[in-house]
Amino acid sequence: MDEFFGLAGLALIVIAWIPGVMETIRTRKTTMKREFIAIYFLGSLSLTIYGWQLNAIPFVILNALAALVPLVHAYYYFKK
């Protein structure tokens, strides 16, 4: 049952990110600041590693996907 809540939370958070990422891809620009992008990526990467050490798979997946969000924004930030 605990895993259900972890997977449900994972799905809901990922669904919440989709509109923002799609908007960035559609407009080919981001409003995120470079410093925020870097902090977001490093924080998500750190939590991915931590979750891996705990063997908390939903936590690992969520934070690995969270690390991709700032990478999309970074791509469009530096592409301009």
C-alpha positions in Angstrom: 0.0 0.0 0.0 2.9 2.4 0.8 4.2 1.9 -2.8 0.8 2.9 -4.2 1.1 6.4 -2.5 4.7 6.7 -3.8 3.7 5.9 -7.3 0.6 8.1 -7.2 2.6 11.0 -6.0 5.2 10.4 -8.7 2.5 10.4 -11.4 0.8 13.5 -10.1 4.0 15.5 -9.9 5.1 14.5 -13.3 1.7 15.4 -14.8 2.0 18.8 -13.1 5.4 19.4 -14.8 4.1 18.6 -18.3 2.4 22.0 -19.1 5.5 24.0 -18.1 7.9 21.9 -20.0 5.7 21.8 -23.1 5.3 25.6 -23.0 9.1 25.9 -22.9 9.5 23.6 -25.9 6.7 25.2 -27.8 7.9 28.8 -27.4 11.6 27.8 -27.5 12.4 30.0 -24.5 12.4 29.8 -20.8 11.8 32.3 -18.0 13.9 30.4 -15.5 17.1 32.1 -14.4 20.4 30.3 -15.0 21.1 30.0 -11.2 17.7 28.5 -10.5 18.2 26.0 -13.4 21.6 24.9 -11.9 20.3 24.7 -8.3 17.2 22.7 -9.4 19.3 20.3 -11.4 21.9 19.7 -8.7 19.2 19.3 -6.0 17.2 16.8 -8.0 20.4 14.9 -8.9 21.4 14.8 -5.2 18.0 13.5 -4.2 18.2 10.8 -7.0 21.4 9.6 -5.5 20.0 9.6 -2.0 16.9 7.8 -3.1 19.0 5.2 -4.8 20.9 4.6 -1.6 17.6 4.1 0.2 16.4 1.8 -2.5 13.3 4.0 -2.8 12.4 3.4 -6.5 9.5 5.9 -6.8 11.8 8.6 -5.2 14.6 7.7 -7.6 12.4 7.9 -10.7 10.7 11.1 -9.5 14.0 12.9 -8.9 15.6 11.6 -12.0 12.7 13.0 -14.0 12.9 16.2 -12.0 16.6 16.5 -13.1 15.4 16.5 -16.7 13.1 19.5 -16.3 15.9 22.0 -15.7 17.9 20.4 -18.5 15.1 21.2 -20.9 15.1 24.8 -19.7 18.9 25.0 -19.8 18.9 23.9 -23.4 16.5 26.8 -24.4 18.3 29.2 -22.1 21.7 28.7 -23.7 20.3 28.2 -27.2 19.0 31.9 -27.4 
